[in-house]
Amino acid sequence: MATDQHTVDGGSEDLPLPTTIASGAVAAAVLLPLVWLVKTSLDVGFAEAVAISTRPSTVQVFLNSAALVVTVTVASVLIGVPLAYLTVRTDLPFRRAFTVAVSLPLVIPSYVGAFAFVSAFGPRGAFQRLLAPLGVERLPEIYGFPGAALVVTLYTYPYVFITTRAALKSLDTTLIDAARTLDHSRWAAFRRVTLPQIRPAVAAGALLVALYTLSDFGTPAIMQFDAFTRVIYVEFTSFGRDVASLLSLQLVAVTLLVLGLESHVRGNEPLYAGRQGGRTSGTVPLGPWKYVAAAGCLAVAGLALVVPVGILLTWLAQGGADVGSALAFRAEYALNSVGVSAAAALVATVAGLPVAYLAAGYRSRLAEAFERATYVGYAVPGVVLGLALVYLGTSYARPLYQTVYLLVAAYVVRFLPQAVGSMRASFLRVNPALPEAARTLGRTSFGAFRAVTLPLIAPGLFGGAALVFLTTMKELPATLLLRPSGFKTLVTHIWTATASGYYGHAAVPALILLGVSGLSMLVILTQEGYDVK
């Protein structure tokens, strides 16, 4: 792998050939499942496709999904950016504890959060029963758009928090000090100096939030909200394959629109954005407002963590009826989850390395296209991706069908952008003069990469792998469709138990899932850029 970094505006003639071929192969593999969508849609016919796509119910699904994505993304930015600023740049009390607390909601699957919020705030839920002696007979409706927006926001804003926090920690504050000496107010210095520098990181986090919201299946299903994913699943299960495939194509089109908006917001960031020898000045004093800020952090973390953990502990205390061995929990379910998640993290890291290298080192439309392609799989609903891989497996790769290899492939397609994004950010922080110096001392391109670049990007590499591991542990629909016969994981056992109404049997695997995911979150937080100090 070459170590030189070039600027090639609009061209690709200077791209290293082996890395370009590897990136192209990864992008093609990620886009392959879309072949099934296109083939199924073409079978419908043009006139029928137009009729299905323009009918009022389809338009309403589009509007519902758009409203949910916009609301969740804006809310996540409004929550994540202030939390990141407070925990990095101010004298907020208990900063380390708050950093961990406001990051932890990422380890909770949104469908577990949705189950918990319905159990707590739904009709005849725990909160309503608690308030009943006070004369409260009915709480505001938790189902529908409000509940879906609330739950998805609470469990996705950490994407914005983590990426923004990393950018703030690598920010050279001498520019802010210079602005202050020019009589800029603190807000004006933030708006004119800090905000432009953290904008790419905020956009990257917002992109992950928007794509997760588009592809989330469990929350809209539990909240009974007709988003793309819920309607697609209903159409598939009711043999409406044509409608489902057309809706899936519309979802991919919306995804491409989101990617285009994120690219526009990101702008032309410098190829080398690292800080070598920069200075980070002292914290910003909040005065008495630090208690208000601490209360705000506590409220966000408390709402996102206390409700699901409290409900799970309640289910655990209540236990479950004896339903025989069908719903009995076994330790092998946890081992299966950890095994396939670790395999997905390893493969995603290896596959994402050339893509991230090209995207960070070369201002090329081809390199950008390869990177953008990796995001498409992230936005395709897990249920659609699962069915597409079932089709490809049964039609063209029969030996892989009903194996863990196809299951891991689905995970890699879904979560590859998380590894790519983390590694790309690490490549951007490497001063290109360093590997160049190694080459002048006689190292080959690969030798300079291995000796200089690889150690510098290692934190981002491990952080991306941990993020893939974390999200794979929580993935549900593709796991349900692609797991080998008899292969059970934590999430499949949780879904089976809750869908059958035996909530007590879901408590133990859900708490184990939170524990393992929490450990992977600690790995993410201890990497460079996510330092909790």
Secondary structure, DSSP 8 states (H G I E B T S, - for coil): -----B--TT--TTS-HHHHHHHHHHHHHHHTTHHHHHHHHHHH-HHHHHHHHHSHHHHHHHHHHHHHHHHHHHHHHHHHHHHHHHHHHB--TTHHHHHHHHHGGGGS-HHHHHHHHHHHHSTT-HHHHHHGGGT-------SSHHHHHHHHHHTTHHHHHHHHHHHHHT--THHHHHHHHTT--HHHHIIIIIHHHHHHHHHHHHHHHHHHHHH--HHHHHTT---HHHHHHHHHHTT-HHHHHHHHHHHHHHHHHHHHHHHHHH-S--S----SS------B--TTHHHHHHHHHHHHHHHHHHHHHHHHHHHHHH-----GGGG---HHHHHHHHHHHHHHHHHHHHHHHHHHHHHHHB--HHHHHHHHHHHHHHHS-HHHHHHHHHHHHHHH-GGGTTSHHHHHHHHHHHHHHHHHHHHHHHHHTS-THHHHHHHHTT--HHHHIIIIIHHHHHHHHHHHHHHHHHHHHH--HHHHHHS-TT---HHHHHHHHHHTT-THHHHHHHHHHHHHHHHHHHHHHHSTT----
